[in-house]
Amino acid sequence: MVDIMRDAVNKANTEHREFEQQLKKRRVAFAETLAEYEKAVDQFEERDEINRKDALSKEVSELADKLREADEEAEDINFQEKLFGWAATKYGHIKKLIQKLDPYLTLWTTTAEFFDNFSAWMNGPFIKLDPEEVETS
């Protein structure tokens, strides 16, 4: 019986170490991903190609989605760190990246929507315009 308990403890300790290593690797990979996202956000400061408005709108929307997913992953990593009794890693810069990207998200999505609707607004029948739709676009 003692041997069975010793084997079980050894197995539990081995699995614990493996899970710790997996979490450490996950944190390193996540930090690299966040660095890539930060570079991508910084690149939007220099984007001014109006002829690529649709592509830029799509890029900025996808990046915003990735940042929201990263924020959720940060919470998951913090939860796992607490399970191991570690101090939670601070990922506050994710929220700052989201805030920094927000004006570009608004700019490029609004620009793309404006150009998509411009012809209908200016050349289409006035009676067919929906004021609420025009206001939100």
Backbone bond lengths (Angstrom), bond angles and torsions (degrees), N, CA, C in turn:
res aa  C-N    CA-C-N  psi(-1)  N-CA   C-N-CA  omega(-1)  CA-C   N-CA-C  phi
1 M - - - 1.442 - - 1.530 111.23 -
2 V 1.329 115.51 -39.55 1.455 120.66 179.25 1.526 110.03 -63.75
3 D 1.343 116.47 -39.66 1.464 120.11 178.47 1.520 111.58 -62.85
4 I 1.295 116.79 -39.33 1.470 121.10 179.51 1.530 109.42 -64.63
5 M 1.316 116.81 -42.89 1.466 121.08 179.62 1.529 110.60 -65.96
6 R 1.315 117.19 -41.62 1.458 121.69 178.97 1.525 110.16 -63.09
7 D 1.335 116.91 -43.35 1.467 120.91 177.74 1.533 111.34 -62.69
8 A 1.315 115.42 -40.57 1.463 119.71 179.55 1.532 110.80 -65.34
9 V 1.331 116.95 -41.71 1.467 121.05 178.30 1.525 109.91 -64.54
10 N 1.330 117.07 -44.34 1.470 120.80 178.41 1.525 110.96 -60.80
11 K 1.331 116.04 -43.81 1.463 119.96 179.25 1.525 110.52 -63.44
12 A 1.324 117.77 -42.79 1.465 121.89 179.25 1.526 110.61 -63.50
13 N 1.329 117.44 -41.83 1.462 120.97 178.70 1.530 111.33 -65.34
14 T 1.316 116.41 -40.70 1.462 120.87 178.61 1.529 110.55 -63.12
15 E 1.329 116.33 -46.14 1.458 120.09 178.96 1.524 111.28 -64.33
16 H 1.320 117.06 -37.19 1.462 121.54 178.18 1.525 110.11 -60.79
17 R 1.322 117.15 -46.87 1.466 121.46 178.65 1.533 110.79 -62.86
18 E 1.334 117.27 -40.77 1.464 120.97 178.62 1.525 111.28 -62.21
19 F 1.329 116.20 -43.67 1.463 120.16 179.05 1.527 111.23 -65.75
20 E 1.327 116.32 -37.34 1.459 119.48 176.23 1.521 110.76 -62.39
21 Q 1.323 116.75 -44.65 1.466 120.67 178.99 1.528 111.15 -62.47
22 Q 1.321 116.52 -40.51 1.466 119.90 178.28 1.528 110.88 -62.46
23 L 1.311 116.30 -41.33 1.463 120.09 179.35 1.524 110.57 -66.56
24 K 1.313 117.58 -40.57 1.468 120.65 177.97 1.529 110.30 -61.25
25 K 1.326 116.69 -43.93 1.475 120.64 177.98 1.525 110.64 -63.92
26 R 1.319 115.86 -40.22 1.466 120.01 -179.77 1.526 110.41 -63.56
27 R 1.338 116.87 -40.50 1.463 119.98 179.35 1.523 111.51 -65.04
28 V 1.319 117.18 -40.04 1.466 120.73 178.79 1.530 110.02 -64.76
29 A 1.316 116.90 -46.83 1.466 120.94 179.35 1.531 110.53 -62.61
30 F 1.329 116.86 -39.22 1.457 120.85 180.00 1.527 110.61 -66.08
31 A 1.323 117.46 -39.57 1.469 121.06 177.91 1.531 110.39 -62.53
32 E 1.327 117.16 -39.48 1.468 121.10 177.57 1.524 110.78 -65.35
33 T 1.314 115.91 -41.09 1.469 120.50 178.36 1.521 110.29 -62.94
34 L 1.326 116.83 -43.10 1.462 120.20 179.28 1.525 111.66 -63.51
35 A 1.332 116.91 -36.28 1.464 120.28 177.46 1.538 110.07 -64.25
36 E 1.329 116.96 -39.31 1.465 120.59 176.83 1.527 110.71 -64.54
37 Y 1.329 116.82 -42.63 1.459 120.24 178.63 1.526 111.16 -63.08
38 E 1.328 116.20 -38.76 1.462 119.59 179.69 1.531 110.83 -63.75
39 K 1.326 116.64 -41.20 1.468 120.06 176.67 1.524 110.57 -62.83
40 A 1.325 116.76 -41.60 1.460 120.79 -179.73 1.529 110.93 -63.99
41 V 1.334 117.11 -40.29 1.466 120.24 177.99 1.522 109.60 -64.20
42 D 1.332 117.10 -44.26 1.464 121.23 -179.57 1.528 111.77 -61.76
43 Q 1.310 117.33 -32.26 1.463 120.43 -179.51 1.525 112.18 -67.02
44 F 1.321 117.73 -24.34 1.462 119.46 -179.80 1.524 112.08 -69.92
45 E 1.326 117.99 -17.30 1.459 120.70 175.87 1.521 111.36 -64.14
46 E 1.317 116.59 -27.32 1.462 121.00 -175.82 1.529 113.38 -103.69
47 R 1.317 117.05 -1.42 1.458 120.57 -178.47 1.523 109.46 -78.39
48 D 1.321 115.84 123.93 1.461 119.36 178.73 1.532 111.93 -145.84
49 E 1.326 116.16 22.26 1.458 120.01 -177.71 1.524 109.95 -86.09
50 I 1.333 116.04 92.07 1.459 121.05 -176.88 1.530 111.44 -62.53
51 N 1.325 116.87 -28.30 1.467 119.34 179.23 1.529 111.92 -71.42
52 R 1.320 117.88 -11.23 1.471 122.27 176.17 1.529 111.14 -107.60
53 K 1.320 116.01 25.65 1.464 121.41 -173.92 1.515 113.25 -55.49
54 D 1.333 117.71 -41.37 1.468 120.00 -178.71 1.526 111.12 -67.47
55 A 1.329 116.41 -43.52 1.464 120.47 179.57 1.530 110.47 -65.60
56 L 1.327 116.36 -42.09 1.468 119.88 179.82 1.531 111.07 -67.37
57 S 1.311 116.42 -37.42 1.463 119.90 176.69 1.522 110.48 -61.67
58 K 1.311 115.83 -42.67 1.463 120.35 178.89 1.531 110.76 -66.10
59 E 1.337 116.67 -44.56 1.469 121.02 179.97 1.521 111.92 -60.27
60 V 1.324 115.64 -47.17 1.466 118.80 -176.89 1.527 110.44 -68.56
61 S 1.320 118.10 -34.80 1.469 120.92 177.18 1.523 110.70 -66.31
62 E 1.321 116.45 -42.65 1.469 120.45 178.67 1.523 110.97 -64.54
63 L 1.328 116.61 -40.80 1.464 120.24 178.87 1.529 110.52 -65.49
64 A 1.319 117.33 -39.55 1.469 120.42 177.22 1.529 110.15 -62.19
65 D 1.331 116.98 -41.16 1.471 120.34 177.40 1.526 110.74 -63.40
66 K 1.323 116.48 -42.10 1.465 120.21 179.56 1.526 111.34 -63.42
67 L 1.326 116.21 -38.45 1.464 119.57 179.09 1.532 111.21 -67.36
68 R 1.321 116.91 -37.66 1.468 119.07 176.72 1.534 110.20 -65.74
69 E 1.335 116.79 -40.04 1.464 120.39 176.66 1.527 110.61 -65.17
70 A 1.331 116.43 -37.98 1.466 120.69 178.67 1.527 110.43 -64.20
71 D 1.316 116.63 -37.13 1.460 120.11 178.15 1.531 110.17 -63.45
72 E 1.318 116.91 -40.47 1.468 120.88 177.05 1.525 111.03 -66.67
73 E 1.333 116.41 -40.18 1.461 119.65 178.80 1.528 110.91 -65.40
74 A 1.324 116.80 -36.25 1.468 120.50 177.48 1.524 110.22 -61.29
75 E 1.321 116.34 -41.42 1.462 119.44 177.64 1.527 110.95 -63.63
76 D 1.333 116.71 -39.40 1.459 120.74 178.82 1.533 110.81 -65.42
77 I 1.315 116.36 -42.62 1.468 120.18 178.29 1.528 109.88 -62.56
78 N 1.331 116.82 -43.81 1.474 120.15 178.12 1.522 111.61 -60.80
79 F 1.320 116.54 -38.86 1.465 120.30 177.68 1.524 110.40 -62.26
80 Q 1.327 116.76 -45.22 1.462 120.08 179.67 1.527 111.42 -66.41
81 E 1.320 116.71 -36.42 1.465 119.37 176.74 1.529 110.92 -61.53
82 K 1.316 116.14 -40.62 1.467 119.89 178.76 1.521 110.83 -64.72
83 L 1.331 116.86 -35.38 1.461 119.77 177.92 1.527 111.33 -61.94
84 F 1.330 116.57 -33.12 1.461 120.58 178.59 1.529 111.88 -86.91
85 G 1.324 116.49 -3.60 1.463 119.83 179.77 1.517 112.53 81.57
86 W 1.318 117.47 17.81 1.460 121.64 179.33 1.523 109.23 -88.67
87 A 1.318 115.06 160.11 1.466 120.20 171.76 1.532 107.80 -71.55
88 A 1.303 115.99 140.51 1.460 120.35 -178.85 1.525 110.32 -70.75
89 T 1.311 115.42 134.99 1.456 121.06 175.88 1.518 108.51 -72.26
90 K 1.319 116.46 137.08 1.465 120.41 -178.56 1.530 109.07 -87.94
91 Y 1.310 114.37 121.01 1.459 121.29 178.96 1.522 110.86 -117.22
92 G 1.317 117.28 36.83 1.460 121.73 -178.95 1.511 113.59 -63.78
93 H 1.326 117.22 -22.89 1.456 119.22 -178.72 1.534 111.98 -69.77
94 I 1.329 117.60 -14.98 1.474 119.33 175.89 1.526 109.20 -65.04
95 K 1.318 116.45 -45.56 1.475 120.50 178.51 1.527 110.20 -62.00
96 K 1.336 116.71 -37.91 1.465 120.17 178.09 1.529 110.88 -65.56
97 L 1.331 116.48 -38.65 1.463 119.60 176.83 1.529 111.07 -64.52
98 I 1.326 116.34 -40.35 1.466 120.41 178.04 1.524 109.55 -61.87
99 Q 1.326 116.87 -43.65 1.466 120.98 179.18 1.528 111.34 -65.99
100 K 1.321 116.26 -37.70 1.462 120.47 -179.89 1.534 110.79 -69.18
101 L 1.322 116.96 -34.15 1.463 121.29 -179.03 1.523 111.94 -78.93
102 D 1.316 117.87 -26.37 1.465 121.95 -172.88 1.535 114.25 -52.78
103 P 1.345 120.61 -45.27 1.465 118.59 178.66 1.539 112.87 -62.10
104 Y 1.310 116.90 -35.12 1.469 120.26 178.97 1.524 110.63 -72.08
105 L 1.318 116.38 -35.52 1.465 120.98 175.18 1.527 109.48 -61.21
106 T 1.311 115.85 -47.77 1.468 120.50 178.85 1.524 110.84 -63.36
107 L 1.318 117.11 -45.39 1.469 121.53 -178.75 1.517 111.94 -58.74
108 W 1.329 116.87 -53.69 1.459 119.04 -172.13 1.522 112.69 -76.44
109 T 1.315 118.68 -33.01 1.467 118.55 177.07 1.529 110.24 -71.58
110 T 1.330 117.41 -38.58 1.464 120.59 177.76 1.527 110.63 -66.68
111 T 1.315 117.12 -41.77 1.457 120.99 179.10 1.521 110.82 -61.81
112 A 1.319 117.07 -46.52 1.468 120.68 -179.91 1.528 110.68 -63.29
113 E 1.330 117.51 -43.18 1.462 120.71 179.06 1.525 111.02 -64.78
114 F 1.332 117.03 -40.08 1.464 120.45 179.85 1.526 110.53 -61.28
115 F 1.324 116.58 -49.33 1.461 119.45 -178.77 1.528 111.74 -67.05
116 D 1.319 117.67 -31.50 1.464 120.30 176.71 1.525 111.55 -66.86
117 N 1.326 117.13 -34.15 1.465 121.38 -175.08 1.522 114.23 -100.57
118 F 1.308 118.34 -10.45 1.462 122.41 -173.72 1.528 112.58 -55.25
119 S 1.313 116.69 -47.63 1.464 120.57 -177.33 1.534 111.17 -61.11
120 A 1.307 116.82 -44.73 1.464 120.29 179.74 1.527 110.75 -65.36
121 W 1.306 117.50 -38.26 1.457 120.64 -179.51 1.526 112.09 -68.18
122 M 1.331 115.75 -41.42 1.463 119.78 -173.27 1.527 113.70 -90.73
123 N 1.313 117.77 -29.48 1.461 120.07 -173.71 1.526 113.66 -113.41
124 G 1.302 117.86 -14.50 1.463 121.44 -178.38 1.519 111.11 -83.19
125 P 1.308 115.92 171.31 1.467 119.72 178.16 1.527 110.79 -64.78
126 F 1.305 115.38 132.47 1.456 121.85 -177.57 1.523 111.29 -61.86
127 I 1.295 117.54 -34.76 1.458 122.81 -177.05 1.531 112.27 -65.72
128 K 1.338 116.18 -24.78 1.464 120.00 -177.78 1.529 113.04 -85.20
129 L 1.312 117.10 -5.85 1.460 119.96 179.20 1.520 110.12 -74.29
130 D 1.309 115.49 132.42 1.459 121.74 176.05 1.531 107.19 -96.36
131 P 1.335 118.04 113.23 1.470 120.08 -174.87 1.531 113.60 -57.35
132 E 1.317 116.45 -37.24 1.463 119.01 -179.83 1.526 110.82 -67.84
133 E 1.317 116.80 -38.86 1.461 120.63 178.91 1.517 110.58 -68.21
134 V 1.327 117.19 -41.41 1.466 121.47 178.05 1.528 109.81 -63.04
135 E 1.316 116.60 -40.88 1.463 121.53 -179.13 1.525 111.60 -64.28
136 T 1.334 117.61 -39.73 1.461 120.44 -177.98 1.518 112.46 -81.10
137 S 1.318 117.97 -20.19 1.478 121.18 -178.65 1.471 113.02 -90.32
